[in-house]
Amino acid sequence: MRAASHGHTPAFWSGVTITTVGVLLQLPSYFMARDMHYHMAGMPVTTEMAIGMILLFVGVGVTAYSLFPRSGGRRPELSKVSIAPLDDARIRPAHVGLLLVMAAAITIDVMKPTAFAFLVPGAAAEYGLRGPLNPTADALPIALYPLSGVTGIMIGSFVWGWLGDRIGRRASILLAAIIFIATSTCGTMPEFWMNLVTCLAMGLGVGGMLPLTFVLLSETVPRRHRGWMIVLIGSDIAGAYIIVSWLASTWAAPEAFGWRLLWLVGLPTGLILLLLNRWIPESPRFLIMHGRDEEARAVMRKYGATVVETQSELAVERDLDRGTRLAFSKPFLGLTAVVVLLGLSIGTTQFGFQQWMPSNLQRLGFSEVDASEILRNAAIIGFPFSVPIALLYGFWSSKKTIILLIALMGGSLATFAALGDQVAANRGLLYVLLVVPVWGISILNAVLAAYTAEIYPTVVRARTSGLSAGATKAGGVLILALVITAVAVPSVRVTAAVGVVPMALALIALIAFGPETRHKRLERITAEELRSSGTSALP
């Protein structure tokens, strides 16, 4: 099974093994706490745990070494492999396999930040922290927990964006997966500060996985199917919410394995992703841009594309800067405003409204299990609507579909802001209103990631996708920081209102600057953007 693209396969699997052993050494202490409902607060760090922590650092380091190229060097000459046959290829079993694996990757990735909404009540109770259910406690706020994770995710989005353009999309995805495994130990930390440090590290890996999967899909899937397939696969963001809410209401319930299980599932899910790596190719466009012609040809043949030797369509990007500052240059500044504003609105809604909804429902009189079930059911009800949204994005209009979603989200959040706590008086109305933000924020996140992967050139596509993902997490950092400083109380009304403002600004920017991407080659989208800004003309 080939794991690394640069001849370090033995080192890769050695790193995976060392990391896994390091996690396993943490588990005995967890099981020792079963008579205390798996409450580990105050337990000592055993010798096995200490050795395991050292092995985690070693394992991640060895894996990172295995995935980096052996040498750098100057920019290679652009190859003469045409990407058009890949864009026009028919859907093959290889495409379906890639889509399924990427769907699994997205689900595994999104389960991490989603888990915060469901573990906050249990963690606050175990550590005696201040939170929505215990607002007068003279202790640290539980909001520090999700803040540490979201801050790590924000930083990781930028770091992994750079890695995706430096070492490749595939290699960066695999590196994120090994960090998922290592940081599943967030569920075994006996001190709150150790939870914060471990979850910050967890965020570094989570931050880059989602945007890189969309980048890889956008650069591999045929153009006529690119839009709807990517958005449909991205709808697994809602699937992750369903899985986590189910775990929270059953296996991670207080009478079962406790809230820590929501972190420990990172071990098996991360291993599953690594075992599926043989179905994850490197992006042909990345390979062509870096002069790795033979590898690009092999990938294109696997996906049913006939290799044609001619001037590459990527020539339109030959003289473009490869730095992140390209996103803020004249041709792309308006697009970047759209991406950042929409990302901020998603972040403030996901980590404001959605993050605190389980706690708010309990504050309004629902039990912990009932709150989890209500949110799970809302996600399940909304999940089928992902299919028509994907089809609208792919076959009607990418730009108009985003506008439609923003209108739906804005309307629902405005209603919550108007009704406030009164919404809990009618369970039927509560369900109807919850479906849109619980499901809608997930599909809007997927649509933004797909759109960002289409509107920027190959040379910086991973970095700008990281910028998009980082913006969503910056919104989360903002709202969580406000909660900690008590400027914004995490009530239903306030968290809903905070999400509406950047969403309205994003809508204005999208109408003014957003291009249509439906059925267009990525290089044509770039060329049109350059032409409209007067930077270049279509070839």
C-alpha positions as CSV (number, residue, x, y, z in Angstrom):
1,M,0.0,0.0,0.0
2,R,1.6,3.2,-1.2
3,A,1.4,5.9,1.5
4,A,3.9,8.6,0.6
5,S,4.6,10.3,-2.7
6,H,8.3,10.8,-2.2
7,G,9.7,7.4,-1.4
8,H,9.3,7.5,2.5
9,T,6.6,4.8,2.8
10,P,8.4,2.7,5.5
11,A,8.9,5.9,7.6
12,F,5.2,6.8,7.1
13,W,3.9,3.6,8.5
14,S,6.5,3.6,11.3
15,G,5.2,7.0,12.3
16,V,1.6,5.8,12.2
17,T,2.5,2.8,14.4
18,I,4.4,4.8,16.9
19,T,1.6,7.3,17.2
20,T,-1.1,4.6,17.6
21,V,0.9,3.0,20.4
22,G,1.2,6.3,22.1
23,V,-2.6,6.7,22.1
24,L,-3.2,3.2,23.4
25,L,-0.9,3.8,26.4
26,Q,-3.3,6.6,27.5
27,L,-6.4,4.3,27.6
28,P,-5.7,2.2,30.8
29,S,-6.2,5.3,32.9
30,Y,-9.4,6.1,31.1
31,F,-10.8,2.6,31.8
32,M,-9.6,2.8,35.4
33,A,-12.1,5.6,35.9
34,R,-15.2,3.6,34.8
35,D,-16.4,3.3,38.4
36,M,-16.5,7.1,38.5
37,H,-18.5,7.4,35.3
38,Y,-15.2,8.0,33.4
39,H,-14.5,11.2,35.3
40,M,-10.7,11.6,35.2
41,A,-10.4,15.1,36.7
42,G,-7.6,15.1,39.2
43,M,-6.2,11.7,38.4
44,P,-2.3,11.5,38.3
45,V,-0.4,11.2,35.0
46,T,0.9,7.6,35.1
47,T,4.2,6.4,33.7
48,E,2.4,4.7,30.8
49,M,0.7,8.0,30.0
50,A,4.0,9.9,30.1
51,I,5.7,7.4,27.8
52,G,2.7,7.6,25.5
53,M,2.9,11.4,25.2
54,I,6.5,11.1,24.2
55,L,5.7,8.6,21.5
56,L,3.0,10.9,20.1
57,F,5.6,13.6,19.4
58,V,8.0,11.1,17.9
59,G,5.3,9.4,15.7
60,V,3.9,12.7,14.3
61,G,7.5,13.9,13.6
62,V,8.4,10.7,11.7
63,T,5.2,10.9,9.7
64,A,5.8,14.5,8.8
65,Y,9.3,13.7,7.6
66,S,7.9,10.9,5.4
67,L,5.5,13.2,3.6
68,F,7.8,16.1,2.8
69,P,9.7,16.1,-0.6
70,R,13.3,15.1,-0.4
71,S,14.4,18.4,-1.9
72,G,13.0,21.8,-2.9
73,G,14.7,23.8,-5.6
74,R,13.7,26.5,-8.0
75,R,10.3,26.6,-9.7
76,P,10.2,24.0,-12.4
77,E,9.2,24.6,-16.0
78,L,5.5,24.3,-16.6
79,S,4.8,20.9,-18.2
80,K,3.1,20.5,-21.6
81,V,0.4,18.2,-20.4
82,S,-3.1,19.4,-21.2
83,I,-5.6,19.2,-18.4
84,A,-8.6,19.5,-20.7
85,P,-9.1,15.7,-21.1
86,L,-9.4,15.3,-17.4
87,D,-12.1,18.0,-17.3
88,D,-14.0,16.3,-20.1
89,A,-13.6,12.7,-18.9
90,R,-16.6,10.6,-18.1
91,I,-17.3,9.5,-14.5
92,R,-15.5,6.3,-13.7
93,P,-15.3,4.0,-10.7
94,A,-12.1,5.8,-9.7
95,H,-14.1,9.0,-9.4
96,V,-16.7,7.3,-7.3
97,G,-14.0,5.8,-5.0
98,L,-12.4,9.2,-4.6
99,L,-15.7,10.8,-3.7
100,L,-16.5,8.2,-1.1
101,V,-13.1,8.5,0.6
102,M,-13.3,12.3,0.6
103,A,-16.8,12.1,2.1
104,A,-15.3,9.9,4.9
105,A,-12.5,12.4,5.3
106,I,-14.9,15.4,5.6
107,T,-17.1,13.5,8.1
108,I,-14.1,12.6,10.3
109,D,-12.8,16.1,10.1
110,V,-16.0,17.9,11.0
111,M,-16.8,15.6,13.9
112,K,-14.0,17.3,15.9
113,P,-15.3,20.9,16.1
114,T,-18.9,19.6,16.1
115,A,-18.2,17.6,19.3
116,F,-17.6,20.8,21.3
117,A,-21.3,21.6,21.3
118,F,-22.1,18.3,23.0
119,L,-19.2,17.8,25.4
120,V,-19.3,21.3,26.9
121,P,-22.0,20.5,29.5
122,G,-20.3,17.3,30.7
123,A,-16.8,18.8,30.8
124,A,-18.1,21.9,32.7
125,A,-19.7,19.7,35.3
126,E,-16.7,17.4,35.8
127,Y,-14.2,20.3,36.1
128,G,-16.6,22.6,38.0
129,L,-16.3,25.3,35.4
130,R,-18.5,28.3,34.7
131,G,-21.0,27.8,31.9
132,P,-24.6,28.4,30.7
133,L,-25.8,25.8,33.2
134,N,-23.7,27.2,36.1
135,P,-23.3,30.9,35.2
136,T,-22.4,32.1,38.7
137,A,-19.6,29.6,39.5
138,D,-16.4,31.3,40.6
139,A,-14.2,29.3,38.2
140,L,-12.7,29.4,34.7
141,P,-15.3,29.6,31.9
142,I,-15.9,26.4,29.9
143,A,-15.9,28.5,26.8
144,L,-12.1,28.3,27.0
145,Y,-12.4,24.7,25.8
146,P,-14.0,25.3,22.4
147,L,-11.9,28.5,22.1
148,S,-8.7,26.5,22.3
149,G,-9.8,24.1,19.7
150,V,-11.2,26.7,17.3
151,T,-8.1,28.8,17.7
152,G,-6.0,25.8,16.7
153,I,-8.3,25.1,13.7
154,M,-8.0,28.7,12.6
155,I,-4.2,28.6,12.8
156,G,-4.2,25.1,11.2
157,S,-6.3,26.4,8.2
158,F,-3.5,28.8,7.3
159,V,-0.7,26.4,8.0
160,W,-2.3,23.5,6.0
161,G,-3.2,25.8,3.2
162,W,0.5,26.6,2.8
163,L,1.4,22.9,3.1
164,G,-1.1,22.0,0.4
165,D,0.6,24.3,-2.1
166,R,4.1,23.2,-0.8
167,I,4.0,19.4,-0.4
168,G,0.8,18.6,-2.1
169,R,-2.9,18.1,-1.3
170,R,-2.7,14.4,-0.6
171,A,0.4,14.5,1.6
172,S,-1.2,17.3,3.7
173,I,-4.4,15.3,4.1
174,L,-2.5,12.3,5.4
175,L,-0.5,14.5,7.8
176,A,-3.8,15.9,9.2
177,A,-5.1,12.4,9.7
178,I,-2.1,11.4,11.9
179,I,-2.7,14.5,14.1
180,F,-6.3,13.3,14.4
181,I,-5.1,10.1,15.9
182,A,-2.5,11.7,18.2
183,T,-4.9,14.3,19.6
184,S,-7.7,11.8,20.4
185,T,-5.8,11.8,23.7
186,C,-7.7,15.0,24.5
187,G,-10.2,12.6,25.9
188,T,-7.8,11.2,28.5
189,M,-6.3,14.4,29.9
190,P,-6.9,14.6,33.7
191,E,-6.4,18.4,34.0
192,F,-8.4,21.1,32.3
193,W,-5.2,22.9,31.1
194,M,-4.0,19.7,29.5
195,N,-7.3,19.5,27.6
196,L,-6.8,23.0,26.3
197,V,-3.3,22.3,25.1
198,T,-4.2,19.0,23.5
199,C,-7.3,20.4,21.8
200,L,-5.3,23.3,20.5
201,A,-3.0,20.8,18.8
202,M,-6.1,18.9,17.6
203,G,-7.3,22.0,15.9
204,L,-4.0,22.4,13.9
205,G,-4.8,19.1,12.1
206,V,-8.5,19.7,11.7
207,G,-8.1,23.2,10.2
208,G,-6.6,22.1,6.9
209,M,-8.4,18.8,6.2
210,L,-11.8,20.3,5.0
211,P,-10.5,22.9,2.5
212,L,-7.8,20.5,1.1
213,T,-10.4,17.8,0.4
214,F,-12.4,20.3,-1.6
215,V,-9.3,21.5,-3.4
216,L,-8.4,18.0,-4.4
217,L,-11.9,17.2,-5.6
218,S,-12.2,20.4,-7.6
219,E,-8.9,19.7,-9.4
220,T,-9.8,16.0,-10.2
221,V,-13.6,15.8,-10.9
222,P,-14.8,16.5,-14.5
223,R,-16.0,20.1,-14.8
224,R,-19.6,19.2,-15.7
225,H,-20.0,17.2,-12.5
226,R,-17.6,19.2,-10.3
227,G,-20.0,21.6,-8.6
228,W,-22.9,19.3,-7.6
229,M,-20.6,16.4,-6.6
230,I,-18.4,18.5,-4.4
231,V,-21.4,20.2,-2.7
232,L,-23.1,16.8,-2.2
233,I,-20.0,15.3,-0.6
234,G,-19.6,18.4,1.4
235,S,-23.1,17.9,2.8
236,D,-21.4,15.2,5.0
237,I,-20.7,18.1,7.3
238,A,-24.3,17.7,8.3
239,G,-23.7,13.9,8.5
240,A,-21.0,14.5,11.0
241,Y,-23.4,16.5,13.1
242,I,-25.9,13.6,13.0
243,I,-23.2,11.1,14.1
244,V,-21.8,13.2,16.9
245,S,-25.3,14.0,18.2
246,W,-26.1,10.3,18.1
247,L,-22.9,9.5,20.0
248,A,-23.7,12.2,22.5
249,S,-27.2,10.9,23.2
250,T,-26.2,7.2,23.5
251,W,-22.6,6.1,23.9
252,A,-21.2,9.4,25.3
253,A,-24.2,10.0,27.7
254,P,-23.3,10.4,31.4
255,E,-24.6,6.9,32.2
256,A,-22.5,5.3,29.4
257,F,-18.9,6.2,28.5
258,G,-19.1,9.9,29.2
259,W,-18.2,13.0,27.2
260,R,-14.6,12.0,26.7
261,L,-15.6,9.3,24.2
262,L,-16.3,12.1,21.7
263,W,-12.6,12.7,21.5
264,L,-11.4,9.0,21.8
265,V,-13.3,8.1,18.5
266,G,-10.5,10.1,16.8
267,L,-8.3,7.0,17.1
268,P,-10.4,4.5,15.0
269,T,-11.7,7.1,12.6
270,G,-8.2,8.5,11.9
271,L,-6.8,5.0,11.3
272,I,-9.7,4.3,8.9
273,L,-8.8,7.4,6.9
274,L,-5.1,6.3,6.7
275,L,-6.1,2.8,5.5
276,L,-8.2,4.4,2.8
277,N,-5.3,6.5,1.6
278,R,-4.6,4.3,-1.5
279,W,-7.8,5.8,-3.0
280,I,-6.6,9.4,-2.5
281,P,-4.5,10.6,-5.5
282,E,-2.4,13.7,-5.8
283,S,-4.0,16.5,-7.7
284,P,-3.0,16.3,-11.4
285,R,-3.0,20.1,-11.6
286,F,-0.6,20.3,-8.6
287,L,1.7,17.8,-10.3
288,I,1.7,19.6,-13.6
289,M,2.3,23.0,-11.9
290,H,5.4,21.4,-10.2
291,G,6.8,19.7,-13.3
292,R,6.0,16.1,-12.1
293,D,4.7,15.0,-15.5
294,E,4.9,11.3,-15.2
295,E,2.9,11.3,-12.0
296,A,0.3,13.6,-13.5
297,R,0.0,11.3,-16.5
298,A,-0.5,8.3,-14.3
299,V,-3.3,10.0,-12.3
300,M,-5.0,11.2,-15.5
301,R,-5.1,7.8,-17.0
302,K,-6.5,6.3,-13.8
303,Y,-9.4,8.8,-14.2
304,G,-10.1,8.0,-17.8
305,A,-8.3,11.0,-19.4
306,T,-6.2,10.6,-22.5
307,V,-2.9,12.4,-22.1
308,V,-2.4,15.1,-24.7
309,E,0.9,16.9,-25.2
310,T,0.3,20.6,-25.9
311,Q,0.6,24.0,-24.1
312,S,-1.0,23.4,-20.7
313,E,-4.0,25.4,-19.8
314,L,-2.3,26.2,-16.6
315,A,-0.1,28.6,-18.6
316,V,-2.6,31.3,-17.7
317,E,-1.1,31.2,-14.2
318,R,2.6,31.2,-15.3
319,D,3.4,34.7,-14.1
320,L,1.1,34.8,-11.1
321,D,2.6,35.3,-7.7
322,R,2.6,32.1,-5.6
323,G,2.3,33.9,-2.2
324,T,-0.9,34.4,-0.2
325,R,-0.8,38.1,-1.0
326,L,-2.1,37.2,-4.5
327,A,-5.6,36.7,-2.9
328,F,-5.5,40.4,-1.9
329,S,-4.2,41.7,-5.3
330,K,-6.4,43.6,-7.7
331,P,-7.9,40.7,-9.7
332,F,-9.0,38.8,-6.6
333,L,-9.6,41.4,-3.9
334,G,-13.4,41.5,-4.4
335,L,-13.6,37.7,-4.3
336,T,-11.5,37.6,-1.1
337,A,-14.0,40.0,0.5
338,V,-16.8,37.6,-0.4
339,V,-14.9,34.6,1.0
340,V,-13.8,36.3,4.3
341,L,-17.2,37.8,5.1
342,L,-19.1,34.6,4.3
343,G,-16.6,32.7,6.4
344,L,-17.0,35.0,9.3
345,S,-20.8,34.7,9.2
346,I,-20.5,30.9,9.1
347,G,-18.1,30.9,12.0
348,T,-20.2,33.2,14.2
349,T,-23.3,31.1,13.6
350,Q,-21.6,27.7,14.0
351,F,-19.6,28.6,17.1
352,G,-22.2,31.0,18.5
353,F,-25.7,29.9,17.8
354,Q,-25.0,26.2,17.1
355,Q,-22.3,25.8,19.6
356,W,-24.4,26.9,22.6
357,M,-27.7,25.5,21.5
358,P,-27.4,22.2,23.5
359,S,-26.6,24.2,26.6
360,N,-29.3,26.7,25.9
361,L,-31.9,24.0,25.4
362,Q,-30.9,22.5,28.8
363,R,-31.2,26.0,30.3
364,L,-34.7,26.2,28.9
365,G,-35.8,23.0,30.6
366,F,-34.8,20.2,28.3
367,S,-32.6,17.3,29.6
368,E,-29.1,16.7,28.2
369,V,-30.3,13.7,26.3
370,D,-33.5,15.5,25.0
371,A,-31.4,18.4,23.8
372,S,-29.1,16.1,21.9
373,E,-32.0,14.3,20.3
374,I,-33.7,17.5,19.3
375,L,-30.6,18.7,17.5
376,R,-30.0,15.3,16.0
377,N,-33.5,15.2,14.6
378,A,-33.2,18.7,13.2
379,A,-30.1,17.7,11.4
380,I,-31.7,14.5,10.1
381,I,-34.8,16.4,8.8
382,G,-32.6,18.9,7.0
383,F,-30.1,16.4,5.6
384,P,-32.1,15.3,2.5
385,F,-32.3,18.9,1.3
386,S,-28.6,18.7,0.6
387,V,-29.3,16.9,-2.6
388,P,-31.4,19.6,-4.3
389,I,-28.9,22.3,-3.1
390,A,-26.1,20.3,-4.7
391,L,-28.0,20.0,-8.0
392,L,-28.9,23.7,-8.0
393,Y,-25.2,24.5,-7.4
394,G,-24.1,22.2,-10.2
395,F,-26.8,22.7,-12.9
396,W,-28.5,26.0,-12.2
397,S,-26.1,28.5,-10.8
398,S,-23.3,28.4,-8.2
399,K,-23.7,32.2,-7.4
400,K,-27.5,32.2,-7.2
401,T,-27.5,29.0,-5.0
402,I,-25.2,30.7,-2.4
403,I,-27.5,33.8,-2.5
404,L,-30.5,31.5,-1.8
405,L,-28.8,29.8,1.1
406,I,-27.8,33.1,2.7
407,A,-31.4,34.3,2.4
408,L,-32.7,31.1,4.1
409,M,-30.1,31.3,6.9
410,G,-30.6,34.9,7.5
411,G,-34.4,34.6,7.7
412,S,-34.1,31.7,10.3
413,L,-31.6,33.5,12.4
414,A,-33.6,36.7,12.4
415,T,-36.6,34.8,13.6
416,F,-34.6,33.3,16.5
417,A,-33.3,36.7,17.3
418,A,-36.9,38.1,17.4
419,L,-38.4,35.2,19.5
420,G,-35.5,34.5,21.8
421,D,-36.3,32.0,24.6
422,Q,-40.0,32.0,23.7
423,V,-39.1,29.6,20.8
424,A,-38.9,26.7,23.3
425,A,-42.7,27.0,24.1
426,N,-43.6,25.3,20.8
427,R,-41.6,22.2,20.0
428,G,-43.0,22.0,16.5
429,L,-41.9,25.5,15.7
430,L,-38.6,24.9,17.4
431,Y,-37.9,22.0,15.1
432,V,-38.9,23.9,12.0
433,L,-36.7,26.9,12.9
434,L,-33.7,24.7,14.0
435,V,-33.6,22.7,10.7
436,V,-32.3,25.7,8.7
437,P,-29.3,26.8,10.9
438,V,-28.4,23.3,12.0
439,W,-28.4,21.8,8.5
440,G,-28.1,25.1,6.6
441,I,-24.8,26.2,8.2
442,S,-23.3,22.8,7.3
443,I,-24.3,23.0,3.6
444,L,-23.4,26.7,3.4
445,N,-19.9,25.7,4.8
446,A,-19.7,23.1,2.0
447,V,-20.8,25.5,-0.7
448,L,-18.3,28.1,0.4
449,A,-15.5,25.6,0.4
450,A,-16.5,24.4,-3.1
451,Y,-16.8,27.9,-4.4
452,T,-13.5,29.0,-3.0
453,A,-11.7,26.0,-4.6
454,E,-13.1,27.1,-7.9
455,I,-12.5,30.9,-8.0
456,Y,-8.7,31.0,-7.3
457,P,-5.8,29.8,-9.4
458,T,-4.0,26.5,-8.9
459,V,-0.8,28.1,-7.6
460,V,-2.5,29.4,-4.4
461,R,-5.7,27.3,-4.4
462,A,-4.8,25.5,-1.2
463,R,-3.7,28.7,0.6
464,T,-6.9,30.6,-0.3
465,S,-9.0,27.6,0.7
466,G,-7.2,27.7,3.9
467,L,-7.9,31.4,4.1
468,S,-11.6,30.6,3.6
469,A,-11.6,28.0,6.4
470,G,-9.6,30.2,8.6
471,A,-12.2,33.0,8.2
472,T,-14.9,30.7,9.4
473,K,-12.9,29.8,12.5
474,A,-12.0,33.5,13.1
475,G,-15.7,34.1,13.4
476,G,-15.7,31.3,16.0
477,V,-12.8,32.8,17.9
478,L,-14.5,36.1,17.9
479,I,-17.8,34.9,19.3
480,L,-16.1,32.6,21.9
481,A,-13.9,35.4,23.0
482,L,-16.9,37.6,23.5
483,V,-18.6,34.9,25.6
484,I,-15.5,34.5,27.8
485,T,-15.3,38.2,28.5
486,A,-19.1,38.3,29.1
487,V,-19.6,40.9,26.5
488,A,-22.1,38.6,24.7
489,V,-24.2,36.2,26.8
490,P,-24.6,32.9,24.8
491,S,-28.3,33.1,24.7
492,V,-30.5,32.1,21.7
493,R,-31.3,35.7,20.8
494,V,-27.8,37.1,21.0
495,T,-26.0,34.3,19.2
496,A,-28.6,34.4,16.4
497,A,-28.3,38.1,16.0
498,V,-24.5,38.1,15.9
499,G,-24.5,35.7,12.9
500,V,-26.9,37.9,10.8
501,V,-24.6,41.0,10.4
502,P,-21.6,39.5,8.5
503,M,-24.0,37.3,6.5
504,A,-25.8,40.4,5.2
505,L,-22.4,42.0,4.3
506,A,-21.3,38.8,2.6
507,L,-24.5,38.8,0.5
508,I,-23.8,42.4,-0.8
509,A,-20.2,41.5,-1.6
510,L,-21.3,38.3,-3.4
511,I,-23.8,40.1,-5.6
512,A,-21.1,42.7,-6.5
513,F,-18.0,40.5,-7.1
514,G,-18.9,36.8,-7.2
515,P,-18.4,35.1,-10.5
516,E,-20.5,32.3,-12.0
517,T,-18.5,29.0,-12.0
518,R,-21.0,26.4,-13.3
519,H,-19.5,24.0,-15.9
520,K,-16.4,26.2,-16.4
521,R,-12.8,24.9,-16.4
522,L,-10.9,26.3,-13.4
523,E,-8.3,27.9,-15.7
524,R,-11.1,29.7,-17.6
525,I,-12.5,31.1,-14.4
526,T,-9.1,32.5,-13.5
527,A,-8.6,33.9,-17.0
528,E,-11.9,35.7,-16.9
529,E,-11.1,37.2,-13.5
530,L,-7.8,38.4,-14.8
531,R,-9.4,39.9,-17.9
532,S,-12.2,41.6,-16.0
533,S,-9.6,43.3,-13.8
534,G,-7.5,44.4,-16.9
535,T,-4.6,42.2,-15.7
536,S,-4.7,39.8,-18.6
537,A,-6.8,38.6,-21.5
538,L,-8.3,35.2,-22.2
539,P,-5.8,33.0,-24.1
